[in-house]
Amino acid sequence: MIAFAKTLYARHSGVIHAYLSMTGGSAGRLVLSLVYFICIANGLSVAEFGLFATASAAGIMISRVLAFGFMSPLYRVATVKPLLLGTYSAGFAAGALLSLPFIVILSLAVYYAVFERDMALGVFLTFMAAEIICWRGLEVVVIVLNGLGRFGRAALMVVIGTGMRTAAALAFSLSHWTSLADWSLLYLAANGIALLIAIIWFFPKVRLRWRPELYIRRWVDSVSVAGSEVLFYVQSEFDKIAVLAIGGPEVSGIYAIIMRLADLTALPVRSFNMLLVQKIMRTPGTISSWRTRLSIEALVAAVSLLAIAAMAFYLWILPRGLGNNVAEAAPYLMAVLLVPSFRNLVEYQAELLYATGRTVRRMFNLVVAGVVKLALLATVFTASTDVSSWAPLLNGVYLALYGVSFALTYSALRRETGRAI
């Protein structure tokens, strides 16, 4: 057994070291994210936290329009042809500038459709700038570093960015500032500083070269990736907007607290996804067997379940262990134990399609999954806004979503496709 373990380690030592580097960053990010969550969830009222979480979710969705998805060819080039990084970085910068008018239009449309009654326009736009320009810009730097195999630096950058947010949240909770407007300014400042650090000290030193003929070749792939990214995050984040629209800020606050705790379980899974995507890009047959596919899915589900169960057990013993506001949602965490597993598996399956170059099919799958999710959530919350009624039903909603994603993903993987590098 020991000899087998040594052989296995020798074969995959590079992957193991890379994963440990990434999960080291994820562990640091997890601790900081938890402190950040505690400060904000208890520094704001439950209703204000619901509004902030929903505005943040809207920003995350819209941020995928930035540069019209050109971070996809940027990542592929960093992974496979790093000498072209300067050329594609120039293309990304141009795409980012061109996308800004569309981002403004989308942001205003979302505000007047959902937030006008409960949040000032200036506060909303401040949150949008923080999420779309600052945090998404930082994520692009991290994506490039991961593509280059600099996992330690990428993990450190994520920890620094999360640390800046956490410092802002801690300052907010200890200050006399209590309004959502005050928090929006601190949030923008923290994300802006993190972006400057990422660009100045972490982005690789490259010479920008303008080659529009190369960018046009990648246009269809970039737009399809942008569309699928928007749809992925619509499927992932739009639930908060729907809950706010149906149940109001108080219900959306409880829902956001529960789902934020569930989302913390995804951090180690996302590190695994990143490495698997790179391996599939280089070796397309990595997941060809059903035994491998099901083993990976079982592992993702088990890690997610253990993480949320540990958190639920902690809050069962110490209901106020994460603060008074979180204590309102703590009793219901046991009722949603299967939600993180199904959510993380849907995310993993979307990454499989991206890794194999099936970006258009990925977009189609996300449209279907998003429609199913919204329909089921609307049914659940229209029937009752009492948390004791809707919390257990979330397991069924995400089980159905996983079933749809499983069928669509693996039917797509039966067909061969060329590698989109």
C-alpha positions in Angstrom: 0.0 0.0 0.0 2.8 2.4 0.9 4.7 1.5 -2.3 1.5 2.1 -4.3 1.1 5.5 -2.7 4.7 6.4 -3.4 4.3 5.4 -7.1 1.1 7.4 -7.4 2.8 10.4 -5.8 5.8 10.1 -8.2 3.5 10.0 -11.2 1.4 13.0 -10.2 3.7 15.0 -8.0 3.5 18.1 -10.2 -0.3 18.1 -10.0 -0.3 17.4 -6.3 2.1 20.3 -5.6 0.0 22.6 -7.8 -3.2 21.7 -6.0 -1.6 22.2 -2.6 -0.4 25.6 -3.7 -3.9 26.5 -4.9 -5.7 25.0 -1.9 -3.2 26.8 0.4 -4.6 30.0 -1.1 -8.1 28.7 -0.8 -7.6 27.9 2.8 -6.4 31.4 3.5 -9.2 32.8 1.4 -11.7 30.6 3.3 -10.6 32.0 6.7 -10.6 35.6 5.4 -14.0 35.1 3.6 -15.5 33.8 6.9 -14.3 36.8 8.8 -15.5 39.1 6.0 -18.9 37.4 6.0 -19.3 37.6 9.8 -18.4 41.3 9.8 -20.8 42.3 7.0 -23.6 39.9 7.9 -23.7 41.4 11.4 -22.6 44.9 10.6 -25.6 45.4 8.3 -29.2 44.5 9.1 -30.5 41.3 7.7 -32.5 43.3 5.1 -29.4 45.4 4.1 -27.3 42.3 3.9 -29.8 40.9 1.5 -29.7 44.0 -0.6 -25.9 44.0 -0.7 -25.7 40.3 -1.5 -28.2 40.7 -4.3 -26.4 43.8 -5.7 -23.1 41.9 -5.5 -24.7 38.9 -7.4 -25.9 41.3 -10.1 -22.4 42.7 -10.4 -20.9 39.3 -10.7 -23.3 38.4 -13.5 -22.8 41.6 -15.4 -19.0 41.4 -14.9 -18.8 38.5 -17.3 -19.6 40.9 -20.2 -16.3 42.7 -19.5 -14.1 42.5 -22.7 -16.9 40.3 -24.2 -15.3 37.2 -22.8 -11.8 37.8 -24.2 -10.3 36.5 -21.0 -11.0 33.0 -22.4 -8.4 33.2 -25.3 -6.1 35.1 -22.8 -6.2 32.2 -20.5 -5.8 29.6 -23.3 -2.7 31.5 -24.6 -1.3 31.8 -21.1 -1.7 28.0 -20.7 -0.5 26.9 -24.2 1.4 29.8 -25.9 2.7 32.2 -23.3 4.8 34.1 -25.7 1.6 35.6 -27.2 0.5 36.9 -23.7 1.4 40.5 -24.5 -0.5 40.4 -27.8 -3.7 39.0 -26.2 -3.4 41.3 -23.2 -3.7 44.3 -25.6 -6.7 42.7 -27.1 -8.3 42.2 -23.7 -7.7 45.9 -22.7 -9.3 47.1 -25.9 -12.3 44.7 -25.5 -12.7 45.9 -21.9 -13.0 49.5 -23.0 -15.5 48.6 -25.8 -17.6 46.7 -23.4 -18.1 49.5 -20.8 -21.1 51.1 -22.6 -23.0 47.8 -22.6 -22.1 47.2 -19.0 -23.6 50.6 -18.0 -26.8 49.9 -19.9 -27.1 46.4 -18.3 -26.5 47.9 -14.8 -29.1 50.6 -15.2 -31.6 48.1 -16.6 -31.1 45.8 -13.6 -31.3 48.7 -11.1 -34.6 50.0 -12.4 -36.1 46.5 -12.7 -35.2 45.3 -9.2 -33.4 47.8 -6.9 -35.1 51.1 -7.4 -37.5 50.8 -4.4 -34.9 49.7 -1.9 -31.5 51.2 -2.9 -30.2 54.6 -4.1 -28.8 54.6 -7.6 -25.4 55.9 -6.5 -25.0 53.1 -4.0 -25.9 50.5 -6.5 -23.5 51.9 -9.1 -20.7 51.9 -6.5 -21.2 48.2 -5.9 -21.3 47.6 -9.7 -17.9 49.4 -10.1 -16.4 47.4 -7.3 -17.5 44.0 -8.7 -17.3 44.6 -12.5 -14.2 46.7 -12.9 -12.1 46.1 -9.8 -12.8 42.5 -8.7 -13.3 41.1 -12.2 -10.0 42.8 -13.2 -8.2 41.1 -10.3 -9.8 37.7 -11.3 -8.3 38.2 -14.8 -4.8 38.6 -13.4 -5.4 35.5 -11.3 -6.6 33.6 -14.4 -3.5 34.5 -16.3 -1.2 33.5 -13.5 -3.0 30.1 -13.2 -2.7 29.7 -17.0 1.1 30.2 -16.7 1.3 27.7 -13.9 2.2 30.3 -11.3 -0.3 28.8 -8.8 1.4 30.1 -5.7 1.4 33.7 -6.9 -2.2 33.4 -8.1 -3.3 32.0 -4.7 -1.4 34.8 -2.9 -3.2 37.4 -5.1 -6.6 35.9 -4.2 -5.7 36.0 -0.5 -4.6 39.6 -0.8 -7.7 40.6 -2.6 -9.9 38.8 -0.1 -7.8 40.3 2.7 -8.5 43.8 1.4 -12.2 43.1 1.4 -12.0 41.6 4.9 -10.0 44.6 6.2 -12.7 46.9 4.9 -15.4 44.8 6.5 -13.6 44.8 9.8 -13.2 48.5 9.7 -16.9 48.9 8.9 -18.0 46.7 11.7 -15.8 48.6 14.2 -16.6 52.1 13.0 -19.6 54.3 13.6 -20.6 53.9 10.0 -23.8 51.8 9.7 -25.4 52.6 6.4 -25.3 50.6 3.1 -24.0 53.8 1.4 -21.0 53.9 3.8 -20.3 50.2 3.2 -20.4 50.7 -0.6 -17.6 53.3 -0.5 -15.4 51.2 1.7 -16.1 48.2 -0.5 -15.1 50.1 -3.7 -11.9 51.4 -2.1 -10.9 47.9 -0.9 -11.5 46.3 -4.3 -9.8 49.2 -6.1 -6.6 48.9 -4.0 -6.6 45.1 -4.6 -6.8 45.7 -8.4 -3.9 48.1 -8.4 -1.8 45.6 -6.4 -2.7 42.9 -8.9 -1.8 45.0 -12.0 1.4 46.6 -10.6 3.0 43.7 -8.7 1.5 40.5 -10.0 0.6 40.7 -13.7 3.5 39.3 -15.8 5.8 41.9 -17.4 4.9 41.8 -21.1 5.2 44.1 -24.0 1.7 45.0 -25.4 1.4 44.3 -29.1 -1.7 45.2 -31.2 -2.7 42.3 -33.5 -6.4 42.7 -34.4 -6.3 39.9 -37.0 -5.6 37.4 -34.2 -8.5 38.8 -32.0 -11.0 38.6 -34.8 -10.2 34.9 -35.2 -11.1 34.3 -31.5 -14.2 36.5 -31.6 -16.8 33.8 -31.9 -15.2 31.8 -29.1 -14.9 34.9 -26.9 -18.5 36.0 -27.3 -19.8 32.5 -26.8 -17.7 32.2 -23.6 -18.9 35.6 -22.4 -22.5 34.5 -23.1 -22.0 31.2 -21.3 -20.3 32.9 -18.4 -23.2 35.4 -18.0 -25.6 32.5 -18.3 -23.6 30.4 -15.8 -23.8 33.2 -13.2 -27.4 34.0 -14.0 -28.0 30.3 -13.2 -25.8 30.6 -10.1 -26.6 34.1 -8.8 -30.0 35.2 -10.2 -31.7 33.3 -7.5 -30.9 36.1 -5.1 -32.5 38.7 -7.4 -35.6 36.5 -7.8 -35.9 36.0 -4.0 -35.6 39.8 -3.4 -38.3 40.5 -6.0 -40.7 37.9 -4.6 -40.0 37.9 -0.9 -38.5 41.3 -0.2 -35.2 42.4 1.5 -35.7 40.4 4.8 -36.4 37.1 3.1 -33.6 37.7 0.6 -31.2 38.4 3.6 -32.0 35.0 5.2 -31.6 33.3 1.9 -28.3 35.1 1.1 -26.9 34.1 4.5 -27.7 30.4 3.9 -26.4 30.4 0.4 -23.2 32.3 1.3 -22.4 29.6 3.9 -23.1 27.0 1.3 -20.8 28.8 -1.2 -17.9 28.7 1.2 -17.8 24.9 0.5 -17.0 25.5 -3.2 -13.5 27.0 -2.6 -11.5 23.7 -2.6 -13.6 22.4 -5.4 -12.8 25.4 -7.7 -9.1 24.8 -7.2 -9.6 21.2 -8.3 -11.7 22.4 -11.3 -8.9 24.8 -12.5 -6.3 22.0 -12.5 -8.7 19.5 -14.2 -9.5 22.0 -17.0 -5.8 22.5 -17.7 -5.2 18.8 -17.8 -8.1 18.2 -20.1 -6.9 21.0 -22.5 -3.5 19.2 -22.7 -4.8 15.6 -22.6 -8.4 15.4 -23.9 -8.8 11.7 -22.9 -8.5 12.4 -19.2 -12.2 11.9 -18.4 -13.1 9.5 -21.2 -14.1 6.6 -18.9 -17.3 6.6 -16.9 -15.5 5.2 -13.9 -13.3 8.3 -13.8 -16.2 10.6 -14.3 -18.4 9.1 -11.6 -15.4 8.9 -9.1 -14.7 12.6 -9.6 -18.4 13.5 -9.1 -18.6 11.4 -6.0 -15.5 13.1 -4.6 -16.8 16.6 -5.3 -20.2 15.7 -3.7 -18.5 14.2 -0.6 -16.2 17.1 0.0 -19.1 19.6 -0.3 -21.3 17.6 2.0 -18.6 17.2 4.7 -17.9 20.9 4.6 -21.5 22.1 5.0 -22.2 19.4 7.6 -19.2 20.6 9.7 -20.5 24.2 9.5 -24.1 23.1 10.4 -22.8 21.1 13.4 -20.8 24.1 14.6 -23.8 26.4 14.4 -26.0 23.7 16.1 -23.6 23.7 19.1 -23.0 27.5 19.0 -25.9 29.2 17.2 -24.4 32.6 17.7 -20.9 31.5 16.8 -21.0 33.6 13.6 -23.0 36.5 15.1 -26.5 37.4 15.9 -27.8 38.0 12.4 -26.3 34.7 11.2 -28.0 33.0 14.1 -31.4 33.7 12.5 -30.4 31.4 9.6 -28.3 28.9 11.6 -31.2 26.5 12.5 -32.0 26.0 8.8 -28.5 25.0 7.7 -29.2 21.4 8.5 -32.2 21.6 6.1 -30.0 22.4 3.1 -27.2 19.8 3.5 -27.4 18.6 -0.1 -27.5 22.0 -1.8 -23.7 22.6 -1.9 -23.0 19.2 -3.4 -25.5 19.7 -6.2 -24.4 23.3 -6.8 -20.7 22.4 -7.0 -21.4 19.5 -9.3 -23.3 21.7 -11.7 -20.3 24.1 -11.7 -17.9 21.3 -12.2 -19.9 20.0 -15.2 -19.9 23.4 -16.8 -16.1 23.5 -16.5 -15.9 20.1 -18.3 -17.6 21.6 -21.3 -15.3 24.7 -21.3 -12.2 22.5 -21.0 -13.3 20.4 -24.1 -14.0 23.4 -26.2 -17.8 23.0 -26.2 -18.5 26.7 -25.4 -21.7 27.0 -27.4 -23.1 23.8 -25.9 -22.1 25.0 -22.5 -24.1 28.2 -23.2 -27.2 26.2 -24.2 -27.0 24.0 -21.1 -26.8 27.0 -18.9 -29.9 28.5 -20.5 -31.8 25.3 -19.8 -30.5 25.0 -16.3 -31.2 28.7 -15.6 -34.8 28.4 -16.8 -35.4 25.3 -14.7 -33.9 26.8 -11.6 -35.8 30.1 -11.8 -39.1 28.2 -12.5 -38.6 26.0 -9.5 -37.5 28.8 -7.1 -40.4 31.0 -8.2 -42.8 28.1 -7.4 -41.2 27.5 -4.0 -41.1 31.1 -2.9 -44.5 32.0 -4.3 -46.0 29.1 -2.3 -44.5 30.4 1.0 -41.9 32.9 2.2 -41.6 31.2 5.6 -38.0 29.9 5.8 -39.1 26.7 7.6 -41.2 25.9 4.5 -38.8 26.8 1.7 -35.4 25.8 3.1 -35.9 22.0 2.9 -37.3 22.3 -0.6 -34.0 23.8 -1.9 -32.5 20.3 -1.8 -35.1 19.2 -4.4 -34.6 22.3 -6.5 -30.8 21.8 -6.8 -31.3 18.0 -7.2 -33.5 18.7 -10.3 -30.9 21.2 -11.5 -28.1 18.7 -11.2 -30.2 16.0 -13.0 -30.7 18.4 -16.0 -27.0 19.4 -16.0 -25.8 15.7 -15.8 -28.0 14.6 -18.7 -27.0 17.6 -20.9 -23.3 17.6 -20.1 -22.6 13.9 -20.7 -24.7 13.7 -23.8 -22.6 16.5 -25.2 -19.3 14.8 -24.2 -20.2 11.7 -26.3 -19.5 13.8 -29.4 -15.9 14.5 -30.4 -14.8 18.0 -30.9 -11.6 19.8 -31.8 -9.5 21.5 -29.2 -10.2 25.3 -29.2 -6.7 26.7 -28.5 
